[in-house]
Amino acid sequence: MAHFLSRRTVLRGSLLGAGALAVPAALAGCGDSDSKSADGTNKSVTFGSNYSDEVPKKAFADTLAKFDSEKGFTTKVNTVDHNSFQENITRYLQGNPDDAYNWFAGFRMRYFAAQGLAQPIDDVWESIGANYSDAFKKASTGDDGKMYFVPFYNYPWALFYRKSVWQAKGYQVPKTIDELRTLGAKMKSDGLTPIGFADKDGWPAMGTFDQLNMRLNGYDFHINLMAHKESWTSPKVKAVFDLWKGLLPLHQEGANGRTWQEAAQDLGAKKSGMYLLGSFVAQQFKGADLDDLDFFGFPEVDSTIGTGAVEAPIDGFMISKKAKNAAGAKEVLKYLGTAEAQNTYLKSDPSDVGANSKTDSSGYNALQKKAATFIGEAKQISQFLDRDANPTFASTVMIPALQKFIGDPNDIDGLLKSIESQAKSIYTG
């Protein structure tokens, strides 16, 4: 998800039916959009935002402030902490939502479009479409063929490390899973935790599963598994968990009690040698420490499959079906779809890559430039387990299942039988 926590935090319980959760007052909308210009145009727009971490919150505020100044709008942002936003978004959109809101591309976007909780924005795409690739356009299209989403940025998942530590120890980037094991053993002997690990919030471990499954079984199998066109009791899935079990001794212990930010801080403190996460990990680094951060793609597991699949989730914006000022919200989204807006945002958040093809990459730091190349060279791009799969399945089944596995990896067969049984109920229900 949820980049910072919001990018990967799943809809824990939000899709379990009406009445399952009460909507917090903070997630009830900013109020009516009622400020009009002299020509009668309503230029007051409200946003529901999960950009609650310091860096993205400021970056988004800077972006909207520039739009307001140039276009005479007043945008009001209703910022809610990551978990609350995801956990309550269905009820929020059914109730009294803001005009527009931050959300995710792919299945997550299509779900709310199909539920009638989002407005089509084909007219917005008439303005911005020429500057987006076919891949971004596809990720923004609903099942009905209409456009519902404006991509803002994306970011890769990879193994991050501190260059100074690796140079001092003479470590080399592993090309294969065997080389990763060898490197991990060397890091242990040097007093480092080889791979930082955190899953207190439920979603980070999904990224590890995605990497292992795509490397071992390929992109197509992974996507089909997410759609439940493959069984979780397949020997191929069992092989993923067997592989993961063998790698767990290289991972930081106590992951179920640690947040991703805490694991990132351990990487920053040079206690961990590597950390598998999205590039939003860079939000925890500044100055010389940020310059010291580097990454590499998850190594090869099967030479016949290779490393062409990359996880690079897309974040962006949608308009609520119940928006009080849909016309004004569309004007804001047209702006957010421009290179200018994304350039402004990326000045304050150095962990992402702009989605607009004309985004000024000359202003990217070394990490962003590498991320752009890394994503651009990918043969296939996944969105992340909690976006590629049914959201109810991701939140109510996979979160507890992966946390159970991390806590006790010794009953893989029983775990997969339980996952498959619940998947059948959810995907056919």
Order of alpha helices (4+ residues) and beta strands (2+ residues): beta-alpha-beta-alpha-beta-alpha-alpha-alpha-beta-beta-alpha-alpha-beta-alpha-alpha-alpha-alpha-beta-alpha-beta-beta-beta-alpha-alpha-beta-alpha-beta-alpha-alpha-alpha
